[in-house]
Amino acid sequence: MNEDHAALRHLAWPFFEERHRELAHGLEAWCTEHLHAGHGADVDAECRALVKALGQGGWLRHAVAGQALGGAAEVIDTRSICLLRETLARHHGLADFAFAMQGLGSGAISLAGTDAQRARYLPRVAAGEALAAFALSEPEAGSDVAAMQCSAVPDGDDYVLNGEKTWISNGGIADFYVLFARTGEAPGARGISAFIVDAGLPGFEIAERIEVIAPHPLARLRFTDCRVPRSQLIGMPGEGFKIAMRTLDVFRTSVAAAALGFARRALQEGLSQAQSRPMFGGHLADLPLAQAKLADMACGVDSSALLVYRAAWQRDQGQPITREAAMAKLMATETAQQVIDAALQLHGGRGVRSGEIVESLYREVRALRIYEGASEVQQLIIGRDLLKNG
C-alpha cells in the first residue's frame, strides 16, 4: 500500500487538476482488483479480453475524442492518456499495450475523420467492442516514412491497395486498421493518404505473425488488389503524413509515460528486494552501493516524470511540443531501461528467472526505445529544433 501511495505522489504536482488525481486514484483501485502481472498462453485472447475489460471499466473513453461518441471529452486530454498508460504499465504491460493501441489505432479518426467515420468506429473503440490498429511501417520504411511504397490507386468509387506493412501492433486481431499508403499527389511525404481498412476485405491477408521478446500481437500485412471505398479515406488525398504526425504527437508522450510506469514498478521491486534480501549479517539495503543504486533509480524516475508531464501539460495548453515530446520519450525510455536493469541486478540470479516481475519488465521495456520514433530519431528531432529555434 505504501508503495502504491509513493507511485502516486507526483499527482500533487501543479501539472495536474483534481480530475486527473481522481482519474489516477480510480484506475489504481481498478488495476489492483482486475490486473495481475504476467501473460497467459494465448496472448491474442488475453489482449481481446483486456480491451473488453478496459472498455467496460470506462477507461477507453479517454482514448477517443467526442462525448457523443463515447469519449470522455471533446478532445483527447494528453495528461489523462499519460496517467492511464503510466498506471497500466506499472501493473500489467499487456494492459498498457491494449489501451495504447485503441488510442493510436483510432487517433487519426478522432483527429481528422468524417462525422460518418467517427460515428461508425469511435463508439465501438471506446466500449472495447472493436480493436484498432495503426499501419504505418513497412519493410523498407520505418523511421523514414517518406520511403513508403504501399500504394493506393483511385479506381471508380474505390482505392486499390497493393503492398505490405510490417511491425503492426494488433496485427491479426484488429477489427480495422488506419493505414497509410502512397497516392502520389506529390513526391515523398506529401503524396501519402490515410485510409480505414476493415479486416477481412478481399485482397487483405495477414502475411506473417511476428513473435517478439515481450509477447504482443504483431503482424506483417499484405495487400493485393484490395479495394477500399473512397468513403474510407481520412482527410484529403495527400494529407496522410500530416495526419500520421498529428496522431503520433498525441500519443508519443504517452509512450514515455508507459516507460515511466515500467520504471516505477522496477524501482518498487528493487526497493522491496533490497530491504528484504539478507546479506552479510544485515540486508542488501544496508550496503552503501545498494543505496547509491536506488538513489540513481529514483532520480531517473522523477526526471522522466517531470519531462513527461511537462510535455503533456504543454500540449493540453495548446502549445507546440515537438522538442518537449521528443525529450520526454528519449529520457523516459532510455532511463527506464537503466532503472529496470539496475532492479534486475539487485535481484541477483533471481532477476533473470522466467516469471519474475523484473524479468518481465526487462523484456517489456526494450521495444519502447524503438517504436513511435527510435531514440536516435528523438535525438535528431531535439538537435534540429535546437539549431532552428535556439
C-alpha positions as CSV (number, residue, x, y, z in Angstrom):
1,M,0.0,0.0,0.0
2,N,2.8,2.4,0.9
3,E,4.4,1.6,-2.5
4,D,1.2,2.5,-4.3
5,H,1.0,5.8,-2.4
6,A,4.6,6.6,-3.4
7,A,3.8,5.8,-7.0
8,L,1.0,8.4,-6.9
9,R,2.9,11.1,-5.0
10,H,3.6,13.1,-8.2
11,L,-0.1,13.8,-8.6
12,A,0.4,16.7,-6.2
13,W,2.5,18.5,-8.9
14,P,0.9,21.6,-10.5
15,F,0.7,19.9,-13.9
16,F,-2.5,18.2,-12.7
17,E,-6.1,19.2,-12.0
18,E,-8.3,17.5,-9.5
19,R,-9.9,15.5,-12.3
20,H,-6.6,14.0,-13.1
21,R,-6.0,13.0,-9.5
22,E,-9.4,11.3,-9.3
23,L,-8.7,9.5,-12.6
24,A,-5.4,8.1,-11.4
25,H,-6.7,7.0,-8.0
26,G,-9.7,5.4,-9.6
27,L,-7.6,3.5,-12.1
28,E,-5.2,2.4,-9.4
29,A,-8.0,0.8,-7.5
30,W,-9.3,-0.8,-10.7
31,C,-5.9,-2.2,-11.6
32,T,-5.4,-3.7,-8.1
33,E,-8.7,-5.5,-8.4
34,H,-8.6,-6.6,-12.1
35,L,-5.0,-6.9,-13.2
36,H,-2.3,-9.4,-12.2
37,A,1.2,-9.4,-13.6
38,G,2.2,-11.9,-16.3
39,H,0.7,-13.2,-19.5
40,G,-1.4,-16.3,-20.3
41,A,-0.6,-18.8,-23.0
42,D,-3.0,-17.2,-25.6
43,V,-1.8,-13.6,-25.9
44,D,-4.4,-12.8,-28.6
45,A,-7.3,-13.9,-26.4
46,E,-5.8,-12.1,-23.4
47,C,-5.5,-8.9,-25.4
48,R,-9.1,-9.1,-26.6
49,A,-10.2,-9.7,-23.0
50,L,-8.2,-6.7,-21.7
51,V,-9.7,-4.4,-24.4
52,K,-13.2,-5.5,-23.4
53,A,-12.4,-5.1,-19.7
54,L,-10.9,-1.6,-20.2
55,G,-14.0,-0.7,-22.2
56,Q,-16.4,-1.9,-19.6
57,G,-14.3,-0.1,-16.9
58,G,-14.8,3.2,-18.8
59,W,-11.0,3.7,-19.3
60,L,-11.1,3.6,-23.1
61,R,-13.3,6.6,-23.2
62,H,-10.2,8.7,-22.6
63,A,-8.6,7.3,-25.8
64,V,-11.1,8.8,-28.2
65,A,-12.5,12.2,-28.8
66,G,-16.2,13.3,-28.7
67,Q,-18.5,12.8,-25.8
68,A,-21.4,12.0,-28.1
69,L,-19.3,9.2,-29.5
70,G,-18.4,7.6,-26.1
71,G,-15.3,9.8,-25.5
72,A,-14.5,11.3,-22.1
73,A,-14.1,14.8,-23.6
74,E,-14.4,16.6,-26.9
75,V,-10.7,16.4,-27.4
76,I,-8.2,13.9,-26.1
77,D,-6.5,15.0,-22.9
78,T,-2.8,14.2,-23.0
79,R,-2.3,14.2,-19.3
80,S,-5.1,11.7,-18.8
81,I,-3.7,9.5,-21.5
82,C,-0.3,9.6,-19.9
83,L,-1.6,8.9,-16.4
84,L,-3.6,6.0,-17.7
85,R,-0.6,4.5,-19.5
86,E,1.8,5.0,-16.6
87,T,-0.6,3.3,-14.2
88,L,-1.5,0.4,-16.5
89,A,2.2,-0.2,-17.4
90,R,3.1,-0.3,-13.7
91,H,0.6,-3.0,-13.2
92,H,0.4,-5.0,-16.4
93,G,2.4,-4.4,-19.7
94,L,-0.2,-6.0,-22.0
95,A,-3.0,-3.9,-20.5
96,D,-1.0,-0.8,-21.3
97,F,-0.5,-2.1,-24.8
98,A,-4.2,-2.9,-25.2
99,F,-5.1,0.6,-24.1
100,A,-2.5,2.4,-26.2
101,M,-3.5,0.6,-29.4
102,Q,-7.1,1.6,-29.0
103,G,-6.0,5.2,-28.9
104,L,-3.2,5.1,-31.5
105,G,-5.3,2.9,-33.9
106,S,-8.3,5.3,-33.8
107,G,-6.4,8.5,-33.2
108,A,-6.5,9.6,-36.9
109,I,-10.3,9.1,-36.9
110,S,-10.7,11.2,-33.8
111,L,-8.5,14.0,-35.3
112,A,-9.5,14.0,-38.9
113,G,-12.3,11.6,-39.6
114,T,-15.6,12.5,-41.1
115,D,-18.7,12.5,-39.0
116,A,-19.8,9.2,-40.5
117,Q,-16.4,7.6,-39.9
118,R,-16.3,8.9,-36.3
119,A,-19.8,7.6,-35.6
120,R,-19.1,4.2,-37.1
121,Y,-15.8,3.4,-35.3
122,L,-15.2,5.5,-32.2
123,P,-18.1,4.3,-30.1
124,R,-17.0,0.7,-30.6
125,V,-13.4,1.6,-29.8
126,A,-14.5,3.4,-26.6
127,A,-16.7,0.5,-25.5
128,G,-13.9,-2.1,-26.2
129,E,-16.0,-3.8,-28.8
130,A,-13.7,-3.2,-31.8
131,L,-9.9,-3.5,-31.8
132,A,-8.0,-0.8,-33.6
133,A,-4.5,-0.8,-35.3
134,F,-2.1,1.8,-36.8
135,A,-0.5,0.6,-40.0
136,L,2.4,2.9,-41.0
137,S,5.7,1.0,-41.0
138,E,6.9,-1.0,-44.0
139,P,9.8,-3.4,-44.6
140,E,11.8,-0.6,-46.1
141,A,10.1,2.4,-44.5
142,G,10.3,2.6,-40.7
143,S,11.8,5.8,-39.4
144,D,11.9,7.1,-43.0
145,V,8.2,7.4,-43.6
146,A,8.8,9.2,-46.9
147,A,10.2,5.9,-48.4
148,M,6.7,4.3,-48.1
149,Q,5.9,2.1,-51.1
150,C,2.5,0.6,-50.3
151,S,0.2,2.2,-52.9
152,A,-3.4,3.2,-53.2
153,V,-4.6,3.9,-56.7
154,P,-8.1,5.5,-57.3
155,D,-10.4,3.4,-59.4
156,G,-14.0,4.5,-59.7
157,D,-15.6,4.6,-56.2
158,D,-12.6,2.8,-54.6
159,Y,-8.9,2.9,-54.0
160,V,-6.9,-0.2,-54.9
161,L,-4.3,-1.1,-52.3
162,N,-1.1,-3.0,-53.1
163,G,1.9,-3.5,-50.9
164,E,2.9,-4.6,-47.4
165,K,3.0,-3.2,-43.8
166,T,5.0,-4.7,-41.0
167,W,5.5,-4.5,-37.2
168,I,1.8,-3.7,-37.0
169,S,0.6,-3.9,-33.4
170,N,-2.7,-5.7,-33.1
171,G,-2.0,-7.2,-36.5
172,G,-4.1,-10.3,-36.9
173,I,-6.6,-9.4,-34.2
174,A,-7.7,-5.9,-35.1
175,D,-11.2,-5.2,-36.5
176,F,-9.9,-2.3,-38.5
177,Y,-6.6,-0.6,-39.5
178,V,-5.8,3.0,-40.0
179,L,-3.4,2.5,-43.0
180,F,-1.2,5.0,-44.8
181,A,-0.4,4.5,-48.4
182,R,1.2,6.4,-51.3
183,T,-1.4,8.1,-53.5
184,G,1.1,10.2,-55.5
185,E,-0.2,13.7,-55.2
186,A,3.4,14.9,-54.7
187,P,6.9,13.4,-54.1
188,G,7.9,12.0,-50.7
189,A,5.7,12.5,-47.6
190,R,3.3,14.9,-49.4
191,G,2.0,12.0,-51.6
192,I,0.6,9.8,-48.8
193,S,-3.0,9.4,-47.8
194,A,-4.8,7.8,-44.8
195,F,-7.5,5.1,-45.0
196,I,-9.6,3.0,-42.7
197,V,-9.3,-0.6,-43.8
198,D,-11.6,-3.2,-42.3
199,A,-10.2,-6.6,-41.5
200,G,-11.4,-9.4,-43.8
201,L,-11.5,-7.4,-47.1
202,P,-10.7,-9.4,-50.2
203,G,-7.1,-9.0,-51.1
204,F,-6.1,-8.2,-47.4
205,E,-4.1,-11.0,-45.7
206,I,-2.0,-11.5,-42.6
207,A,1.2,-12.5,-44.3
208,E,3.1,-13.3,-41.0
209,R,2.6,-13.2,-37.3
210,I,5.7,-11.8,-35.6
211,E,7.0,-13.2,-32.3
212,V,8.9,-10.8,-30.1
213,I,10.6,-10.9,-26.7
214,A,7.6,-9.4,-24.9
215,P,4.5,-11.2,-26.2
216,H,2.2,-8.8,-28.1
217,P,0.0,-9.3,-31.2
218,L,2.2,-8.2,-34.1
219,A,2.0,-9.0,-37.8
220,R,3.1,-8.3,-41.4
221,L,0.2,-7.3,-43.6
222,R,-0.1,-7.9,-47.4
223,F,-2.5,-6.1,-49.8
224,T,-3.1,-7.5,-53.3
225,D,-5.6,-5.5,-55.4
226,C,-7.5,-4.8,-52.2
227,R,-10.4,-2.4,-52.9
228,V,-11.2,0.2,-50.2
229,P,-14.2,2.5,-50.7
230,R,-13.3,6.2,-51.2
231,S,-15.6,6.9,-48.2
232,Q,-12.8,5.3,-46.1
233,L,-10.3,8.0,-46.9
234,I,-9.4,10.0,-43.8
235,G,-9.0,13.7,-44.6
236,M,-8.0,14.8,-48.1
237,P,-5.7,12.9,-50.6
238,G,-2.1,13.7,-49.8
239,E,-2.8,14.6,-46.1
240,G,-1.8,11.2,-44.7
241,F,1.6,12.2,-43.5
242,K,0.3,15.2,-41.6
243,I,-2.5,13.1,-40.1
244,A,0.1,10.4,-39.0
245,M,2.3,13.0,-37.4
246,R,-0.6,14.7,-35.6
247,T,-1.7,11.2,-34.3
248,L,1.9,10.5,-33.1
249,D,2.1,13.9,-31.5
250,V,-0.8,12.9,-29.3
251,F,0.5,9.5,-28.3
252,R,4.3,9.8,-28.4
253,T,4.4,11.4,-25.0
254,S,2.3,8.5,-23.7
255,V,5.0,6.1,-24.8
256,A,7.2,8.0,-22.4
257,A,4.5,7.6,-19.7
258,A,4.4,3.8,-20.2
259,A,8.2,3.7,-19.8
260,L,7.8,5.7,-16.7
261,G,5.3,3.2,-15.4
262,F,7.7,0.3,-16.0
263,A,10.5,2.2,-14.3
264,R,8.3,3.0,-11.2
265,R,7.4,-0.7,-10.9
266,A,11.1,-1.6,-11.2
267,L,12.0,0.8,-8.5
268,Q,9.4,-0.6,-6.2
269,E,10.6,-4.1,-6.9
270,G,14.2,-3.2,-6.4
271,L,13.5,-1.4,-3.2
272,S,11.5,-4.3,-1.8
273,Q,14.2,-6.7,-2.8
274,A,17.0,-4.6,-1.2
275,Q,15.0,-4.3,2.1
276,S,14.2,-8.0,2.4
277,R,17.2,-9.8,1.0
278,P,19.6,-11.0,3.8
279,M,23.3,-10.2,3.2
280,F,26.4,-10.1,5.3
281,G,24.5,-10.2,8.6
282,G,22.1,-7.5,7.6
283,H,20.1,-6.7,4.4
284,L,21.1,-5.7,0.9
285,A,19.7,-2.2,1.6
286,D,22.3,-1.6,4.3
287,L,25.1,-1.6,1.8
288,P,26.1,1.9,0.5
289,L,26.4,0.6,-3.1
290,A,22.8,-0.6,-3.0
291,Q,21.7,2.7,-1.5
292,A,23.5,4.6,-4.3
293,K,21.9,2.4,-7.0
294,L,18.4,3.0,-5.5
295,A,19.2,6.8,-5.4
296,D,20.1,6.8,-9.1
297,M,17.0,4.9,-9.9
298,A,14.8,7.3,-8.0
299,C,16.4,10.3,-9.6
300,G,15.9,8.8,-13.1
301,V,12.2,8.1,-12.4
302,D,11.5,11.6,-11.2
303,S,13.5,13.3,-14.0
304,S,11.5,11.3,-16.5
305,A,8.2,12.1,-14.8
306,L,8.9,15.8,-14.9
307,L,9.7,15.7,-18.7
308,V,6.6,13.5,-19.4
309,Y,4.1,15.7,-17.6
310,R,5.7,18.9,-18.8
311,A,5.1,17.8,-22.4
312,A,1.6,16.5,-21.6
313,W,0.7,19.8,-19.9
314,Q,2.0,21.9,-22.7
315,R,0.0,20.0,-25.3
316,D,-3.1,20.3,-23.3
317,Q,-2.5,24.1,-23.2
318,G,-2.3,24.2,-27.0
319,Q,1.4,24.8,-27.1
320,P,3.8,23.2,-29.6
321,I,5.6,20.2,-28.0
322,T,7.8,18.8,-30.8
323,R,11.0,19.2,-28.8
324,E,9.4,18.5,-25.4
325,A,7.7,15.3,-26.5
326,A,11.0,14.1,-28.1
327,M,12.9,14.9,-24.9
328,A,10.2,13.0,-22.8
329,K,10.3,9.9,-25.0
330,L,14.1,9.8,-25.2
331,M,14.7,10.4,-21.5
332,A,11.9,8.2,-20.2
333,T,12.6,5.2,-22.4
334,E,16.4,5.2,-22.0
335,T,16.1,5.8,-18.3
336,A,13.5,3.0,-17.8
337,Q,15.9,0.6,-19.5
338,Q,18.6,1.6,-17.0
339,V,16.3,1.5,-13.9
340,I,15.0,-1.9,-14.8
341,D,18.5,-3.2,-15.4
342,A,19.5,-1.9,-12.0
343,A,16.5,-3.5,-10.4
344,L,17.3,-6.8,-12.0
345,Q,20.9,-6.5,-10.8
346,L,19.6,-6.0,-7.2
347,H,17.7,-9.3,-7.6
348,G,20.8,-11.2,-8.5
349,G,20.3,-14.6,-10.2
350,R,16.6,-14.5,-9.3
351,G,16.2,-11.5,-11.6
352,V,16.7,-13.5,-14.8
353,R,14.4,-16.2,-13.8
354,S,11.4,-16.5,-16.1
355,G,8.2,-15.3,-14.4
356,E,9.9,-12.8,-12.1
357,I,8.4,-9.3,-12.4
358,V,11.8,-7.7,-13.1
359,E,12.5,-10.3,-15.8
360,S,9.2,-9.4,-17.5
361,L,9.9,-5.7,-17.2
362,Y,13.3,-6.2,-18.8
363,R,11.6,-7.7,-21.9
364,E,8.7,-5.3,-21.9
365,V,10.7,-2.1,-21.9
366,R,13.1,-2.8,-24.8
367,A,10.8,-2.1,-27.7
368,L,9.8,1.3,-26.3
369,R,13.2,2.7,-27.3
370,I,12.4,1.8,-30.9
371,Y,8.7,2.2,-31.7
372,E,7.0,5.6,-32.4
373,G,10.4,7.1,-33.2
374,A,13.6,5.4,-32.1
375,S,15.8,7.1,-29.5
376,E,18.2,8.2,-32.3
377,V,15.2,9.8,-34.2
378,Q,14.3,11.7,-31.0
379,Q,17.9,13.0,-30.8
380,L,17.7,14.3,-34.3
381,I,14.4,16.0,-33.6
382,I,15.8,17.7,-30.5
383,G,19.0,18.7,-32.2
384,R,17.3,20.1,-35.3
385,D,14.9,22.0,-33.2
386,L,17.7,23.5,-31.1
387,L,19.5,24.6,-34.2
388,K,16.4,26.1,-35.7
389,N,14.9,27.8,-32.6
390,G,17.8,28.1,-30.2
